[in-house]
């Protein structure tokens, strides 16, 4: 347990360090700086369906009994997102039935609510004894063309063997 004197000494050292750094700066650096302006963006939702084609790929250096796998991903999105994707997935199973994980990266190229460009998606999926958890997010700063500044999360829905999506996103407004 720290004594009050140790805490006070530590606080004085931190304050002294901060003062030293502040004193070494020029008057212009010490002057109040304007607050950064936040660019206005509005969250939107895109929805539709997609078809996916997965093909097994070779996984290098896979020892006997290894439960890892690798696949290519090709998707065709329809609806508010009219696009195609190319990507790869790495996955692993475990000795416990219903437990596994996968990660994937895919590049999406097409139109989102009429805006053209491309962006990358990162998938992180975990299944714990049959209970799934999946997060699909836009890779920061991956948007191109009219999709530059895109951020968001994609929700994949699988019902009766059919794939659909809901994509909550925003595009940072340009100054």
C-alpha positions as CSV (number, residue, x, y, z in Angstrom):
1,X,0.0,0.0,0.0
2,X,1.4,3.4,-0.9
3,X,1.8,6.0,1.7
4,X,0.4,9.5,1.3
5,X,4.0,10.8,1.1
6,X,4.8,8.4,-1.9
7,X,1.7,9.5,-3.7
8,X,2.5,13.2,-3.1
9,X,6.1,12.7,-4.3
10,X,4.9,10.9,-7.4
11,X,2.4,13.7,-8.1
12,X,5.1,16.3,-7.7
13,X,7.4,14.4,-10.1
14,X,4.7,14.2,-12.7
15,X,3.9,17.9,-12.3
16,X,7.6,18.8,-12.6
17,X,7.9,16.8,-15.7
18,X,4.9,18.4,-17.3
19,X,6.3,21.9,-16.4
20,X,9.7,21.0,-17.9
21,X,8.1,20.0,-21.1
22,X,5.8,23.1,-21.2
23,X,8.8,25.4,-20.4
24,X,10.8,24.0,-23.4
25,X,8.1,24.9,-25.9
26,X,8.0,28.2,-27.7
27,X,5.4,30.8,-26.8
28,X,3.6,30.0,-30.1
29,X,3.4,26.3,-29.1
30,X,2.0,27.3,-25.6
31,X,-0.6,29.6,-27.1
32,X,-4.2,28.2,-27.0
33,X,-4.8,26.1,-30.1
34,X,-8.1,26.2,-32.0
35,X,-10.3,23.1,-31.3
36,X,-10.4,20.7,-34.2
37,X,-13.7,20.9,-36.1
38,X,-15.6,17.7,-36.2
39,X,-16.7,16.8,-39.7
40,X,-20.4,16.1,-39.8
41,X,-21.5,12.7,-40.9
42,X,-24.8,10.9,-40.6
43,X,-25.3,7.2,-40.1
44,X,-27.2,5.5,-42.8
45,X,-28.4,1.9,-43.3
46,X,-28.0,-0.2,-46.4
47,X,-29.8,-3.5,-46.7
48,X,-30.1,-6.3,-49.3
49,X,-29.0,-9.8,-50.1
50,X,-25.8,-11.4,-51.2
51,X,-24.6,-14.7,-52.6
52,X,-21.3,-16.1,-51.5
53,X,-18.9,-18.6,-53.0
54,X,-16.2,-20.2,-50.8
55,X,-13.4,-22.3,-52.2
56,X,-10.8,-24.2,-50.2
57,X,-7.2,-22.9,-50.6
58,X,-3.9,-24.6,-49.6
59,X,-2.6,-23.8,-46.2
60,X,1.1,-24.0,-46.1
61,X,3.0,-25.9,-43.3
62,X,-0.2,-27.6,-42.0
63,X,0.9,-30.4,-39.6
64,X,-1.1,-33.6,-39.3
65,X,-4.2,-33.1,-37.1
66,X,-4.1,-29.3,-37.5
67,X,-7.7,-28.0,-37.6
68,X,-6.9,-24.8,-39.5
69,X,-8.3,-24.0,-42.9
70,X,-8.1,-21.3,-45.6
71,X,-10.7,-20.3,-48.2
72,X,-11.2,-17.7,-50.9
73,X,-14.3,-15.5,-50.7
74,X,-16.3,-14.2,-53.6
75,X,-19.5,-12.3,-53.0
76,X,-22.2,-10.6,-55.0
77,X,-24.1,-7.9,-53.1
78,X,-27.5,-6.7,-54.2
79,X,-29.8,-4.0,-52.9
80,X,-28.5,-0.7,-51.4
81,X,-25.0,-2.1,-51.9
82,X,-24.4,-3.2,-55.5
83,X,-20.9,-4.7,-55.3
84,X,-18.6,-7.7,-55.7
85,X,-15.9,-8.8,-53.2
86,X,-12.7,-10.7,-53.3
87,X,-11.2,-12.0,-50.1
88,X,-9.6,-14.7,-48.0
89,X,-10.6,-16.4,-44.7
90,X,-8.5,-18.3,-42.2
91,X,-10.3,-20.5,-39.7
92,X,-9.6,-23.0,-37.0
93,X,-11.7,-25.6,-35.2
94,X,-11.1,-27.1,-31.8
95,X,-11.4,-30.4,-30.1
96,X,-14.6,-29.2,-28.5
97,X,-17.6,-29.6,-30.8
98,X,-19.2,-26.2,-31.8
99,X,-16.1,-24.1,-30.9
100,X,-14.2,-22.4,-33.7
101,X,-12.9,-19.1,-34.9
102,X,-12.3,-17.3,-38.2
103,X,-10.9,-14.0,-39.5
104,X,-11.3,-12.7,-43.0
105,X,-10.4,-9.7,-45.1
106,X,-12.2,-8.8,-48.3
107,X,-12.2,-5.9,-50.7
108,X,-15.6,-4.6,-51.7
109,X,-15.9,-2.8,-55.1
110,X,-19.1,-1.2,-56.4
111,X,-21.8,1.3,-55.4
112,X,-23.2,2.0,-52.0
113,X,-26.5,4.0,-52.3
114,X,-25.2,5.1,-55.7
115,X,-21.7,6.2,-54.5
116,X,-18.9,4.4,-56.4
117,X,-15.7,3.2,-54.8
118,X,-14.2,0.4,-52.9
119,X,-13.4,-0.4,-49.2
120,X,-12.1,-3.3,-47.1
121,X,-14.0,-5.4,-44.5
122,X,-12.5,-7.2,-41.6
123,X,-14.4,-10.3,-40.2
124,X,-13.9,-11.6,-36.7
125,X,-16.0,-14.6,-35.9
126,X,-16.0,-16.9,-32.8
127,X,-18.2,-19.8,-31.9
128,X,-18.2,-21.0,-28.4
129,X,-19.9,-24.4,-28.1
130,X,-22.4,-23.4,-30.7
131,X,-23.0,-19.8,-29.7
132,X,-21.8,-17.5,-32.5
133,X,-20.4,-14.0,-32.3
134,X,-19.5,-12.1,-35.5
135,X,-18.2,-8.6,-36.1
136,X,-17.7,-7.3,-39.6
137,X,-16.2,-3.8,-39.7
138,X,-14.9,-1.4,-42.4
139,X,-11.1,-1.2,-42.2
140,X,-10.3,2.4,-41.2
141,X,-9.3,4.7,-44.1
142,X,-9.9,1.9,-46.7
143,X,-12.6,3.7,-48.7
144,X,-11.8,5.0,-52.1
145,X,-13.5,7.3,-54.7
146,X,-16.9,8.5,-53.4
147,X,-16.6,6.1,-50.5
148,X,-13.5,7.8,-49.0
149,X,-14.1,8.4,-45.3
150,X,-16.4,5.4,-45.0
151,X,-16.8,3.8,-41.6
152,X,-19.3,1.2,-40.4
153,X,-20.4,-2.3,-39.4
154,X,-22.0,-5.0,-41.5
155,X,-24.4,-7.4,-40.0
156,X,-24.7,-10.7,-41.8
157,X,-28.1,-12.5,-41.6
158,X,-28.6,-16.1,-42.6
159,X,-32.2,-17.4,-42.6
160,X,-33.4,-20.5,-44.3
161,X,-30.1,-20.8,-46.2
162,X,-30.4,-17.3,-47.7
163,X,-27.9,-14.5,-47.0
164,X,-28.8,-10.9,-46.4
165,X,-27.1,-7.9,-44.8
166,X,-27.7,-4.7,-42.9
167,X,-24.9,-2.2,-43.2
168,X,-24.9,0.7,-40.8
169,X,-22.3,3.2,-42.1
170,X,-21.4,6.9,-42.4
171,X,-19.1,8.7,-44.8
172,X,-17.2,11.6,-43.2
173,X,-18.2,14.8,-44.8
174,X,-15.4,16.5,-46.8
175,X,-14.5,20.1,-45.5
